[in-house]
Amino acid sequence: MSSAANMDELVAFLVKSLVEHPDEVGIEKRSTGDGTVYEISLHTDDVGKVIGRQGRVIKAIRTLVRAAASVDGSDATVEVIG
């Protein structure tokens, strides 16, 4: 299994584990010049859970994803669309 597939699974696992409506989680992967951006769309009730108080949860998710991507020498980040 490729590392890109592992990154996709990591992002999906982290986000779906936090929300009450995991079937409504949509993850779109977009490649940029700097790396990969994962855009997450959620049920409106779950947005606050993924962002967390003062953004602590999304910051932790971004740290994990960036660390996992750095193993391959690439960069990745996560954005919450809503």
DSSP file (Angstrom, degrees, kcal/mol; ACC not computed):
  #  RESIDUE AA STRUCTURE BP1 BP2  ACC     N-H-->O    O-->H-N    N-H-->O    O-->H-N    TCO  KAPPA ALPHA  PHI   PSI    X-CA   Y-CA   Z-CA
    1    1 A M              0   0    0      0, 0.0     2,-0.0     0, 0.0     5,-0.0   0.000 360.0 360.0 360.0 137.4    0.0    0.0    0.0
    2    2 A S     >  -     0   0    0      1,-0.1     4,-1.6     4,-0.0     5,-0.1  -0.310 360.0-118.7 -77.8 161.2    1.4    3.4   -0.9
    3    3 A S  H  > S+     0   0    0      1,-0.2     4,-2.1     2,-0.2     5,-0.1   0.796 113.1  60.4 -70.2 -27.4    2.1    6.1    1.6
    4    4 A A  H  > S+     0   0    0      2,-0.2     4,-2.1     1,-0.2    -1,-0.2   0.895 105.1  48.6 -65.7 -38.7   -0.5    8.4   -0.1
    5    5 A A  H  > S+     0   0    0      1,-0.2     4,-2.3     2,-0.2    -1,-0.2   0.881 109.6  52.8 -66.5 -37.4   -3.2    5.9    0.6
    6    6 A N  H  X S+     0   0    0     -4,-1.6     4,-2.3     2,-0.2    -2,-0.2   0.883 108.2  50.6 -64.6 -37.9   -2.0    5.7    4.2
    7    7 A M  H  X S+     0   0    0     -4,-2.1     4,-2.4     2,-0.2     5,-0.2   0.908 109.5  50.6 -65.6 -41.9   -2.3    9.5    4.5
    8    8 A D  H  X S+     0   0    0     -4,-2.1     4,-2.2     1,-0.2    -2,-0.2   0.922 112.7  46.4 -61.0 -43.9   -5.8    9.4    3.1
    9    9 A E  H  X S+     0   0    0     -4,-2.3     4,-2.7     2,-0.2    -2,-0.2   0.872 110.3  54.0 -67.1 -37.3   -6.8    6.7    5.6
   10   10 A L  H  X S+     0   0    0     -4,-2.3     4,-2.6     2,-0.2     5,-0.2   0.939 110.6  45.1 -62.2 -48.1   -5.1    8.6    8.5
   11   11 A V  H  X S+     0   0    0     -4,-2.4     4,-2.2     1,-0.2     5,-0.3   0.927 115.1  47.9 -63.0 -44.9   -7.1   11.8    7.8
   12   12 A A  H  X S+     0   0    0     -4,-2.2     4,-2.6    -5,-0.2     5,-0.2   0.918 112.8  48.5 -62.7 -43.6  -10.3    9.9    7.4
   13   13 A F  H  X S+     0   0    0     -4,-2.7     4,-1.6     1,-0.2    -2,-0.2   0.930 112.1  48.2 -63.3 -46.4   -9.8    7.9   10.6
   14   14 A L  H  X S+     0   0    0     -4,-2.6     4,-0.6    -5,-0.2    -2,-0.2   0.926 117.9  39.7 -61.5 -45.9   -8.9   11.0   12.7
   15   15 A V  H >X S+     0   0    0     -4,-2.2     3,-1.2    -5,-0.2     4,-1.1   0.939 115.2  49.5 -72.5 -47.0  -11.9   13.0   11.5
   16   16 A K  H 3< S+     0   0    0     -4,-2.6    -1,-0.2    -5,-0.3    -2,-0.2   0.764 105.1  60.1 -66.3 -24.1  -14.5   10.2   11.5
   17   17 A S  H 3< S+     0   0    0     -4,-1.6    -1,-0.3    -5,-0.2    -2,-0.2   0.736 107.4  46.5 -72.5 -21.8  -13.5    9.2   15.0
   18   18 A L  H << S+     0   0    0     -3,-1.2    -2,-0.2    -4,-0.6    -1,-0.2   0.736  99.7  76.8 -91.7 -24.9  -14.4   12.6   16.3
   19   19 A V     <  -     0   0    0     -4,-1.1    27,-0.1     1,-0.1     6,-0.0  -0.432  65.3-141.3 -97.6 161.8  -17.8   13.3   14.8
   20   20 A E  S    S+     0   0    0      1,-0.2     3,-0.1    -2,-0.1    -1,-0.1   0.655 101.9  47.6 -88.2 -19.7  -21.3   12.1   15.5
   21   21 A H    >   +     0   0    0      1,-0.1     3,-1.6    22,-0.1    22,-0.3  -0.630  62.4 161.3-120.8  70.7  -22.2   11.8   11.7
   22   22 A P  G >  S+     0   0    0      0, 0.0     3,-1.2     0, 0.0    -1,-0.1   0.757  71.9  64.5 -66.2 -22.6  -19.2    9.9   10.2
   23   23 A D  G 3  S+     0   0    0      1,-0.2    -2,-0.0    -3,-0.1    -7,-0.0   0.678  99.3  54.5 -72.8 -15.4  -21.3    9.0    7.1
   24   24 A E  G <  S+     0   0    0     -3,-1.6     2,-0.5     2,-0.0    -1,-0.2   0.258  80.1 114.6-101.0  11.0  -21.5   12.8    6.2
   25   25 A V    <   -     0   0    0     -3,-1.2     2,-0.5    17,-0.1    17,-0.2  -0.714  45.3-170.9 -83.9 126.5  -17.7   13.4    6.3
   26   26 A G  E     -A   41   0A   0     15,-2.8    15,-3.0    -2,-0.5     2,-0.5  -0.978   3.8-169.0-119.4 129.3  -16.4   14.3    2.9
   27   27 A I  E     -A   40   0A   0     -2,-0.5     2,-0.5    13,-0.2    13,-0.2  -0.968   1.6-172.2-122.3 120.6  -12.6   14.5    2.3
   28   28 A E  E     -A   39   0A   0     11,-2.8    11,-3.2    -2,-0.5     2,-0.5  -0.946  12.8-147.4-114.1 130.0  -11.3   16.0   -0.9
   29   29 A K  E     -A   38   0A   0     -2,-0.5     2,-0.4     9,-0.2     9,-0.2  -0.829  17.0-177.7-100.1 128.8   -7.6   15.8   -1.7
   30   30 A R  E     -A   37   0A   0      7,-2.7     7,-3.2    -2,-0.5     2,-0.4  -0.993  16.8-142.9-129.9 129.4   -6.0   18.7   -3.6
   31   31 A S  E     +A   36   0A   0     -2,-0.4     5,-0.2     5,-0.2     2,-0.2  -0.753  23.1 177.3 -92.0 135.3   -2.4   18.9   -4.7
   32   32 A T        -     0   0    0      3,-3.6     3,-0.1    -2,-0.4    -2,-0.0  -0.701  47.1 -95.6-123.2 178.4   -0.6   22.2   -4.6
   33   33 A G  S    S+     0   0    0     -2,-0.2     3,-0.1     1,-0.2    -2,-0.0   0.803 125.0  45.4 -65.3 -29.0    2.9   23.3   -5.3
   34   34 A D  S    S-     0   0    0      1,-0.2     2,-0.3    40,-0.0    -1,-0.2   0.718 126.4 -76.3 -88.3 -22.7    3.8   23.1   -1.6
   35   35 A G  S    S-     0   0    0     39,-0.1    -3,-3.6    -3,-0.1     2,-0.4  -0.948  70.0 -30.5 162.9-143.2    2.2   19.7   -0.9
   36   36 A T  E     -Ab  31  76A   0     39,-2.3    41,-2.0    -2,-0.3     2,-0.5  -0.908  40.7-159.3-116.5 139.2   -1.2   18.2   -0.4
   37   37 A V  E     -Ab  30  77A   0     -7,-3.2    -7,-2.7    -2,-0.4     2,-0.7  -0.979   5.8-155.2-118.0 126.4   -4.3   19.9    1.1
   38   38 A Y  E     -Ab  29  78A   0     39,-2.6    41,-2.9    -2,-0.5     2,-0.6  -0.905   9.8-159.2-100.5 115.5   -7.1   17.8    2.6
   39   39 A E  E     -Ab  28  79A   0    -11,-3.2   -11,-2.8    -2,-0.7     2,-0.5  -0.858   8.3-159.3 -98.5 122.2  -10.4   19.7    2.5
   40   40 A I  E     -Ab  27  80A   0     39,-3.1    41,-3.4    -2,-0.6    42,-1.1  -0.882   8.2-167.7-108.8 126.7  -12.9   18.3    5.0
   41   41 A S  E     +A   26   0A   0    -15,-3.0   -15,-2.8    -2,-0.5     2,-0.3  -0.942  18.6 176.5-111.4 137.3  -16.7   18.9    4.7
   42   42 A L        -     0   0    0     -2,-0.4     2,-0.1   -17,-0.2   -17,-0.1  -0.814  38.9 -83.7-133.5 166.7  -18.8   18.0    7.7
   43   43 A H    >>  -     0   0    0    -22,-0.3     3,-1.7    -2,-0.3     4,-0.7  -0.497  49.8-115.1 -64.4 144.7  -22.3   18.0    9.1
   44   44 A T  G >4 S+     0   0    0      1,-0.3     3,-0.5     2,-0.2     4,-0.4   0.801 114.6  57.4 -60.4 -29.7  -22.9   21.4   10.7
   45   45 A D  G 34 S+     0   0    0      1,-0.2     4,-0.3     2,-0.1    -1,-0.3   0.722 106.2  50.7 -71.7 -19.7  -23.2   19.9   14.2
   46   46 A D  G <> S+     0   0    0     -3,-1.7     4,-1.7     1,-0.2    -1,-0.2   0.545  83.5  86.4 -96.9  -8.7  -19.7   18.4   13.9
   47   47 A V  H <X S+     0   0    0     -4,-0.7     4,-2.2    -3,-0.5     5,-0.2   0.918  89.9  50.1 -60.6 -45.0  -17.7   21.4   12.8
   48   48 A G  H  > S+     0   0    0     -4,-0.4     4,-2.9     1,-0.2    -1,-0.2   0.834 107.4  54.8 -63.4 -33.6  -17.1   22.5   16.4
   49   49 A K  H  4 S+     0   0    0     -4,-0.3    -1,-0.2     2,-0.2    -2,-0.2   0.880 110.7  44.5 -68.4 -37.5  -15.9   19.1   17.5
   50   50 A V  H  < S+     0   0    0     -4,-1.7    -2,-0.2     1,-0.1    -1,-0.2   0.863 118.7  42.7 -75.8 -35.7  -13.3   18.9   14.8
   51   51 A I  H  < S-     0   0    0     -4,-2.2     7,-1.4    -5,-0.2     6,-0.8   0.923  95.8-170.4 -76.5 -44.4  -12.1   22.5   15.4
   52   52 A G    ><  -     0   0    0     -4,-2.9     3,-1.7    -5,-0.2     2,-0.3  -0.018  40.2 -29.5  79.4 173.4  -12.2   22.2   19.2
   53   53 A R  G >  S-     0   0    0      1,-0.3     3,-1.8     2,-0.2     4,-0.1  -0.479 134.0 -10.5 -67.4 126.6  -11.8   24.9   21.8
   54   54 A Q  G 3  S-     0   0    0     -2,-0.3    -1,-0.3     1,-0.3    -2,-0.1   0.736 125.1 -67.9  53.2  26.6   -9.5   27.7   20.5
   55   55 A G  G <> S+     0   0    0     -3,-1.7     4,-1.8    -7,-0.1    -1,-0.3   0.668  95.8 137.0  76.4  17.8   -8.7   25.4   17.5
   56   56 A R  H <>  +     0   0    0     -3,-1.8     4,-1.9     2,-0.2    -4,-0.2   0.880  68.4  48.7 -67.4 -38.6   -6.8   22.8   19.6
   57   57 A V  H  > S+     0   0    0     -6,-0.8     4,-2.4     2,-0.2    -5,-0.2   0.947 113.6  44.5 -69.6 -48.1   -8.2   19.7   17.9
   58   58 A I  H  > S+     0   0    0     -7,-1.4     4,-2.5     1,-0.2    -1,-0.2   0.853 112.0  54.6 -66.0 -32.5   -7.7   20.8   14.3
   59   59 A K  H  X S+     0   0    0     -4,-1.8     4,-2.0    -8,-0.4    -1,-0.2   0.906 109.1  47.7 -65.2 -40.6   -4.2   22.0   15.2
   60   60 A A  H  X S+     0   0    0     -4,-1.9     4,-2.3     2,-0.2    -2,-0.2   0.893 111.4  50.4 -66.5 -40.2   -3.4   18.5   16.6
   61   61 A I  H  X S+     0   0    0     -4,-2.4     4,-2.5     1,-0.2     5,-0.2   0.929 110.5  49.7 -62.5 -44.8   -4.8   16.9   13.5
   62   62 A R  H  X S+     0   0    0     -4,-2.5     4,-2.6     1,-0.2    -2,-0.2   0.885 109.7  51.7 -61.8 -38.9   -2.7   19.2   11.3
   63   63 A T  H  X S+     0   0    0     -4,-2.0     4,-2.3     2,-0.2    -1,-0.2   0.924 111.4  46.5 -63.8 -44.8    0.4   18.3   13.4
   64   64 A L  H  X S+     0   0    0     -4,-2.3     4,-2.4     2,-0.2    -2,-0.2   0.920 114.7  46.6 -63.4 -44.4   -0.2   14.6   13.0
   65   65 A V  H  X S+     0   0    0     -4,-2.5     4,-2.2     2,-0.2    -2,-0.2   0.908 113.1  48.8 -66.7 -42.1   -0.8   14.8    9.2
   66   66 A R  H  X S+     0   0    0     -4,-2.6     4,-1.8    -5,-0.2    -1,-0.2   0.900 112.3  49.0 -64.6 -39.8    2.2   17.0    8.7
   67   67 A A  H  X S+     0   0    0     -4,-2.3     4,-0.7    -5,-0.2    -2,-0.2   0.905 111.6  48.7 -66.2 -41.2    4.4   14.7   10.7
   68   68 A A  H >< S+     0   0    0     -4,-2.4     3,-0.6     1,-0.2     4,-0.4   0.879 112.4  48.8 -66.1 -37.2    3.2   11.6    8.8
   69   69 A A  H ><>S+     0   0    0     -4,-2.2     5,-1.9     1,-0.2     3,-1.2   0.831 101.5  63.5 -71.4 -31.4    3.7   13.4    5.4
   70   70 A S  H ><5S+     0   0    0     -4,-1.8     3,-1.0     1,-0.3    -1,-0.2   0.711  86.1  73.4 -68.7 -18.4    7.3   14.4    6.4
   71   71 A V  T <<5S+     0   0    0     -4,-0.7    -1,-0.3    -3,-0.6    -2,-0.2   0.867 104.5  39.4 -60.1 -35.5    8.3   10.8    6.6
   72   72 A D  T < 5S-     0   0    0     -3,-1.2    -1,-0.3    -4,-0.4    -2,-0.2   0.375 122.5-107.2 -93.3   2.5    8.2   10.8    2.8
   73   73 A G  T < 5S+     0   0    0     -3,-1.0    -3,-0.2     1,-0.3     2,-0.2   0.678  84.6 111.2  80.2  17.1    9.7   14.2    2.5
   74   74 A S      < -     0   0    0     -5,-1.9     2,-0.4    -8,-0.1    -1,-0.3  -0.526  60.8-124.2-112.4-176.9    6.4   15.9    1.5
   75   75 A D        +     0   0    0     -2,-0.2   -39,-2.3   -41,-0.2     2,-0.3  -0.970  25.3 174.3-130.9 145.5    4.0   18.3    3.2
   76   76 A A  E     -b   36   0A   0     -2,-0.4     2,-0.3   -41,-0.2   -39,-0.2  -0.992   4.0-177.3-148.4 150.5    0.3   18.1    3.9
   77   77 A T  E     -b   37   0A   0    -41,-2.0   -39,-2.6    -2,-0.3     2,-0.4  -0.926  19.3-129.3-143.0 168.9   -2.3   20.1    5.7
   78   78 A V  E     -b   38   0A   0     -2,-0.3     2,-0.4   -41,-0.2   -39,-0.2  -0.977  17.1-171.0-125.9 133.2   -5.9   19.9    6.6
   79   79 A E  E     -b   39   0A   0    -41,-2.9   -39,-3.1    -2,-0.4     2,-0.6  -0.981  17.8-139.1-123.9 136.6   -8.6   22.5    6.1
   80   80 A V  E     +b   40   0A   0     -2,-0.4   -39,-0.2   -41,-0.2   -41,-0.1  -0.856  18.8 179.5 -95.9 120.3  -12.2   22.4    7.4
   81   81 A I              0   0    0    -41,-3.4   -40,-0.2    -2,-0.6    -1,-0.2   0.853 360.0 360.0 -87.6 -40.2  -14.7   23.7    4.8
   82   82 A G              0   0    0    -42,-1.1   -41,-0.2   -39,-0.0   -35,-0.2   0.377 360.0 360.0 130.8 360.0  -17.8   23.2    6.9
